[in-house]
């Protein structure tokens, strides 16, 4: 459950960082999911393989789980870093396309 909460938080933060950098947040949110789950799966696979290689027996599950969590953390950090360092763009959210400034509640004069 804690992992899902962290993923939702990271999803929102990376989208916010992308908008601040003038990028479409959908790309960075998809990158967040892909890196998180992709590296979690890869870490679990590597952990299971390593535990099998070490003849861990009953403790093989714990090793695979540990490596999976480490992989998810690396994927999450990588997606955060990529969204934070995104190149500047000219994307504006749909609610601000026609000059409506949603944050001040009035018309955007720029």
PyMOL commands that set and color helices and strands:
alter all, ss='L'
color gray80, all
select helices_A, chain A and resi 2-20+25-53+57-84+94-96
alter helices_A, ss='H'
color red, helices_A
select strands_A, chain A and resi 100-101+106-107
alter strands_A, ss='S'
color yellow, strands_A
deselect
rebuild
show_as cartoon
